[in-house]
């Protein structure tokens, strides 16, 4: 199963009225064309990380696209940027801190 397609489709629906909605829709349409090696590498990377940190990173990238601040060309480009971002320990630490902060906010 192509999780990138599912994630991008979900974000395309969430941000359907946003400036970058067309680009999110294009990523969902091109997700089937992600080369198997890229998808396998990304899937392996995701499997070794905390789901909350991965979700936060995906949401952050999707928000940047929705706001029209970035364009990855196609789903392969998006997958490669996501994999690169997931390799940064500092970004994963930030993601964990942000997830915890949001959890605390929901409790109050």
N, CA, C and O of each residue as an XYZ file, in Angstrom:
432
protein
N       0.833     -1.177      0.000
C       0.000      0.000      0.000
C       0.885      1.252      0.000
O       1.898      1.299      0.698
N       0.509      2.237     -0.764
C       1.252      3.474     -0.879
C       0.728      4.471      0.159
O      -0.263      5.163     -0.075
N       1.405      4.532      1.304
C       0.965      5.413      2.382
C       1.078      6.882      2.011
O       0.291      7.702      2.483
N       2.041      7.222      1.175
C       2.184      8.616      0.757
C       0.918      9.062      0.042
O       0.425     10.166      0.273
N       0.395      8.212     -0.818
C      -0.836      8.566     -1.539
C      -1.981      8.803     -0.550
O      -2.736      9.764     -0.695
N      -2.109      7.942      0.442
C      -3.171      8.102      1.430
C      -3.010      9.395      2.224
O      -3.973     10.137      2.417
N      -1.797      9.659      2.681
C      -1.538     10.877      3.444
C      -1.816     12.122      2.608
O      -2.503     13.039      3.058
N      -1.282     12.150      1.395
C      -1.433     13.331      0.556
C      -2.906     13.529      0.181
O      -3.389     14.660      0.141
N      -3.604     12.450     -0.089
C      -5.036     12.563     -0.405
C      -5.787     13.149      0.793
O      -6.656     14.005      0.628
N      -5.448     12.683      1.997
C      -6.085     13.199      3.210
C      -5.823     14.701      3.351
O      -6.743     15.464      3.646
N      -4.589     15.122      3.144
C      -4.267     16.541      3.267
C      -4.896     17.351      2.136
O      -5.289     18.498      2.345
N      -4.995     16.771      0.948
C      -5.646     17.470     -0.169
C      -7.110     17.743      0.163
O      -7.630     18.810     -0.166
N      -7.772     16.802      0.804
C      -9.163     17.007      1.211
C      -9.248     18.039      2.335
O     -10.128     18.900      2.322
N      -8.344     17.956      3.300
C      -8.355     18.877      4.434
C      -8.142     20.324      3.984
O      -8.770     21.243      4.509
N      -7.259     20.515      3.017
C      -6.916     21.859      2.560
C      -7.489     22.159      1.170
O      -6.870     22.871      0.380
N      -8.649     21.623      0.883
C      -9.252     21.762     -0.443
C      -9.448     23.216     -0.866
O      -9.429     23.512     -2.061
N      -9.636     24.119      0.079
C      -9.865     25.522     -0.255
C      -8.607     26.380     -0.128
O      -8.672     27.600     -0.284
N      -7.487     25.767      0.147
C      -6.247     26.510      0.348
C      -5.605     26.895     -0.978
O      -5.932     26.351     -2.033
N      -4.694     27.837     -0.893
C      -3.974     28.333     -2.073
C      -3.254     27.202     -2.818
O      -3.261     27.166     -4.049
N      -2.641     26.289     -2.080
C      -1.866     25.204     -2.694
C      -2.628     23.898     -2.868
O      -2.015     22.846     -3.047
N      -3.945     23.951     -2.819
C      -4.753     22.729     -2.907
C      -4.492     21.948     -4.195
O      -4.462     20.717     -4.180
N      -4.308     22.647     -5.289
C      -4.063     21.962     -6.566
C      -2.773     21.161     -6.528
O      -2.698     20.068     -7.088
N      -1.759     21.705     -5.868
C      -0.492     20.971     -5.793
C      -0.646     19.723     -4.924
O      -0.096     18.672     -5.254
N      -1.382     19.827     -3.825
C      -1.637     18.635     -3.001
C      -2.389     17.583     -3.809
O      -2.079     16.394     -3.728
N      -3.371     18.016     -4.583
C      -4.122     17.076     -5.431
C      -3.202     16.432     -6.468
O      -3.332     15.245     -6.766
N      -2.273     17.218     -7.014
C      -1.315     16.680     -7.991
C      -0.396     15.648     -7.342
O      -0.072     14.633     -7.959
N       0.020     15.895     -6.118
C       0.845     14.909     -5.410
C       0.082     13.604     -5.235
O       0.644     12.524     -5.420
N      -1.189     13.698     -4.882
C      -2.003     12.484     -4.726
C      -2.126     11.744     -6.058
O      -2.060     10.515     -6.101
N      -2.305     12.503     -7.147
C      -2.440     11.862     -8.471
C      -1.154     11.189     -8.922
O      -1.206     10.175     -9.618
N       0.000     11.726     -8.542
C       1.275     11.182     -9.025
C       1.901     10.175     -8.064
O       2.982      9.651     -8.333
N       1.234      9.903     -6.953
C       1.818      9.007     -5.947
C       2.039      7.585     -6.468
O       2.954      6.897     -6.018
N       1.205      7.143     -7.414
C       1.393      5.793     -7.967
C       2.716      5.665     -8.716
O       3.236      4.563     -8.889
N       3.252      6.796     -9.156
C       4.476      6.774     -9.959
C       5.748      6.848     -9.116
O       6.846      6.870     -9.672
N       5.626      6.888     -7.797
C       6.836      6.907     -6.968
C       7.593      5.602     -7.213
O       7.018      4.523     -7.066
N       8.860      5.683     -7.579
C       9.625      4.458     -7.833
C       9.628      3.543     -6.599
O       9.733      4.023     -5.470
N       9.514      2.247     -6.815
C       9.477      1.309     -5.696
C      10.660      1.462     -4.737
O      10.490      1.315     -3.526
N      11.841      1.750     -5.253
C      13.014      1.897     -4.377
C      12.863      3.099     -3.448
O      13.230      3.025     -2.275
N      12.328      4.197     -3.959
C      12.106      5.394     -3.141
C      11.057      5.098     -2.079
O      11.226      5.449     -0.911
N       9.977      4.452     -2.491
C       8.895      4.113     -1.561
C       9.379      3.134     -0.491
O       9.036      3.286      0.682
N      10.164      2.140     -0.877
C      10.677      1.159      0.080
C      11.623      1.815      1.085
O      11.572      1.512      2.277
N      12.475      2.700      0.612
C      13.406      3.392      1.493
C      12.660      4.276      2.483
O      12.981      4.296      3.671
N      11.665      5.006      1.991
C      10.873      5.873      2.864
C      10.074      5.052      3.870
O       9.996      5.419      5.043
N       9.492      3.967      3.434
C       8.716      3.098      4.319
C       9.597      2.537      5.432
O       9.182      2.482      6.590
N      10.806      2.125      5.080
C      11.745      1.615      6.089
C      12.128      2.710      7.078
O      12.232      2.459      8.279
N      12.337      3.917      6.577
C      12.677      5.038      7.450
C      11.530      5.326      8.412
O      11.758      5.514      9.607
N      10.303      5.362      7.905
C       9.122      5.644      8.723
C       8.945      4.573      9.797
O       8.586      4.883     10.933
N       9.196      3.322      9.442
C       9.006      2.216     10.380
C       9.904      2.338     11.607
O       9.564      1.834     12.677
N      11.040      3.001     11.459
C      11.974      3.132     12.563
C      11.772      4.377     13.418
O      12.564      4.645     14.321
N      10.720      5.136     13.138
C      10.493      6.391     13.859
C       9.160      6.371     14.596
O       8.296      5.534     14.332
N       9.016      7.303     15.517
C       7.755      7.430     16.237
C       6.692      7.961     15.293
O       6.927      8.927     14.566
N       5.528      7.337     15.302
C       4.445      7.721     14.398
C       4.050      9.185     14.568
O       3.769      9.869     13.583
N       4.026      9.666     15.796
C       3.638     11.062     16.038
C       4.609     12.031     15.377
O       4.191     13.051     14.829
N       5.887     11.723     15.424
C       6.889     12.593     14.802
C       6.746     12.572     13.284
O       6.875     13.609     12.633
N       6.485     11.414     12.728
C       6.288     11.298     11.280
C       5.036     12.071     10.873
O       5.058     12.820      9.896
N       3.954     11.893     11.614
C       2.714     12.596     11.292
C       2.888     14.105     11.377
O       2.380     14.836     10.527
N       3.608     14.583     12.400
C       3.848     16.010     12.539
C       4.646     16.525     11.344
O       4.346     17.593     10.811
N       5.658     15.773     10.923
C       6.482     16.178      9.788
C       5.659     16.220      8.511
O       5.767     17.168      7.732
N       4.839     15.200      8.292
C       3.951     15.183      7.123
C       2.992     16.372      7.146
O       2.798     17.041      6.131
N       2.403     16.625      8.294
C       1.445     17.734      8.409
C       2.128     19.067      8.149
O       1.552     19.944      7.506
N       3.347     19.226      8.643
C       4.086     20.468      8.436
C       4.368     20.683      6.950
O       4.188     21.787      6.438
N       4.804     19.640      6.265
C       5.062     19.750      4.825
C       3.771     20.051      4.070
O       3.765     20.881      3.161
N       2.685     19.387      4.437
C       1.398     19.605      3.775
C       0.902     21.032      3.989
O       0.349     21.640      3.073
N       1.096     21.563      5.183
C       0.686     22.942      5.461
C       1.477     23.928      4.599
O       0.916     24.901      4.096
N       2.760     23.682      4.431
C       3.586     24.556      3.584
C       3.087     24.532      2.139
O       3.047     25.564      1.469
N       2.709     23.347      1.670
C       2.180     23.226      0.315
C       0.835     23.943      0.227
O       0.598     24.714     -0.704
N      -0.042     23.689      1.193
C      -1.379     24.285      1.196
C      -1.315     25.807      1.199
O      -2.130     26.470      0.557
N      -0.346     26.355      1.921
C      -0.190     27.802      1.996
C       0.474     28.374      0.744
O       0.577     29.591      0.588
N       0.923     27.488     -0.147
C       1.561     27.928     -1.378
C       3.012     28.323     -1.221
O       3.567     29.000     -2.086
N       3.645     27.906     -0.116
C       5.034     28.277      0.147
C       6.050     27.361     -0.504
O       7.227     27.707     -0.596
N       5.613     26.201     -0.954
C       6.572     25.265     -1.537
C       5.881     24.381     -2.565
O       4.666     24.185     -2.528
N       6.682     23.855     -3.481
C       6.171     22.979     -4.530
C       7.226     21.909     -4.770
O       8.376     22.217     -5.083
N       6.830     20.658     -4.623
C       7.777     19.550     -4.776
C       7.735     18.922     -6.156
O       8.418     17.927     -6.397
N       6.960     19.470     -7.055
C       6.878     18.945     -8.406
C       5.918     17.785     -8.508
O       4.843     17.908     -9.095
N       6.297     16.670     -7.944
C       5.433     15.490     -7.979
C       5.612     14.709     -6.679
O       6.376     15.113     -5.801
N       4.906     13.598     -6.567
C       4.936     12.817     -5.331
C       6.314     12.228     -5.051
O       6.677     12.044     -3.889
N       7.074     11.933     -6.074
C       8.430     11.421     -5.857
C       9.293     12.484     -5.193
O      10.032     12.192     -4.253
N       9.201     13.709     -5.678
C       9.940     14.804     -5.055
C       9.519     15.012     -3.610
O      10.361     15.241     -2.742
N       8.226     14.933     -3.350
C       7.707     15.060     -1.991
C       8.251     13.936     -1.111
O       8.693     14.188      0.010
N       8.223     12.702     -1.609
C       8.705     11.551     -0.846
C      10.198     11.698     -0.521
O      10.635     11.353      0.577
N      10.963     12.203     -1.469
C      12.398     12.378     -1.239
C      12.665     13.462     -0.190
O      13.554     13.306      0.647
N      11.907     14.548     -0.229
C      12.062     15.604      0.776
C      11.636     15.084      2.141
O      12.296     15.352      3.145
N      10.537     14.344      2.181
C      10.074     13.769      3.444
C      11.143     12.851      4.024
O      11.446     12.936      5.214
N      11.711     11.989      3.214
C      12.747     11.082      3.712
C      13.950     11.873      4.231
O      14.501     11.545      5.282
N      14.352     12.895      3.511
C      15.469     13.733      3.959
C      15.153     14.371      5.311
O      15.982     14.366      6.220
N      13.944     14.919      5.430
C      13.554     15.565      6.686
C      13.529     14.569      7.842
O      13.909     14.905      8.963
N      13.085     13.355      7.570
C      13.008     12.339      8.619
C      14.394     11.878      9.081
O      14.515     11.239     10.126
N      15.422     12.193      8.323
C      16.785     11.824      8.688
C      17.447     12.852      9.604
O      18.532     12.600     10.128
N      16.814     13.998      9.803
C      17.400     15.048     10.637
C      17.011     14.824     12.080
O      15.839     14.972     12.426
N      17.967     14.467     12.941
C      17.644     14.231     14.359
C      17.024     15.457     15.032
O      16.126     15.331     15.865
N      17.514     16.645     14.663
C      16.980     17.866     15.270
C      15.510     18.067     14.918
O      14.724     18.506     15.757
N      15.144     17.750     13.698
C      13.745     17.887     13.287
C      12.871     16.872     14.007
O      11.746     17.188     14.392
N      13.372     15.664     14.192
C      12.596     14.660     14.909
C      12.438     15.049     16.381
O      11.396     14.794     16.985
N      13.474     15.666     16.954
C      13.363     16.164     18.332
C      12.319     17.271     18.407
O      11.490     17.284     19.318
N      12.355     18.195     17.459
C      11.366     19.268     17.418
C       9.962     18.692     17.264
O       9.026     19.144     17.924
N       9.818     17.706     16.402
C       8.517     17.074     16.205
C       8.009     16.473     17.506
O       6.839     16.638     17.851
N       8.876     15.779     18.230
C       8.474     15.166     19.498
C       8.052     16.232     20.502
O       7.070     16.051     21.222
N       8.784     17.341     20.557
C       8.448     18.436     21.474
C       7.096     19.041     21.089
O       6.269     19.306     21.961
N       6.869     19.259     19.815
C       5.601     19.838     19.352
C       4.416     18.913     19.630
O       3.341     19.369     20.018
N       4.620     17.639     19.433
C       3.551     16.671     19.710
C       3.209     16.693     21.194
O       2.033     16.689     21.560
N       4.213     16.714     22.040
C       3.977     16.769     23.488
C       3.290     18.066     23.893
O       2.400     18.063     24.744
N       3.701     19.178     23.282
C       3.080     20.473     23.581
C       1.598     20.455     23.226
O       0.766     20.939     23.993
N       1.271     19.899     22.070
C      -0.134     19.821     21.652
C      -0.934     18.906     22.574
O      -2.100     19.179     22.861
N      -0.318     17.831     23.037
C      -1.006     16.948     23.984
C      -1.340     17.698     25.269
O      -2.445     17.582     25.798
N      -0.367     18.473     25.768
C      -0.592     19.241     26.994
C      -1.680     20.295     26.789
O      -2.496     20.527     27.682
N      -1.693     20.936     25.611
C      -2.716     21.938     25.330
C      -4.104     21.332     25.345
O      -5.056     21.958     25.809
N      -4.222     20.110     24.835
C      -5.535     19.447     24.803
C      -6.014     19.064     26.190
O      -7.217     18.935     26.418
N      -5.092     18.882     27.110
C      -5.460     18.525     28.477
C      -5.975     19.731     29.258
O      -6.700     19.574     30.240
N      -5.604     20.921     28.827
C      -5.997     22.138     29.571
C      -7.178     22.782     28.980
O      -7.636     23.809     29.480
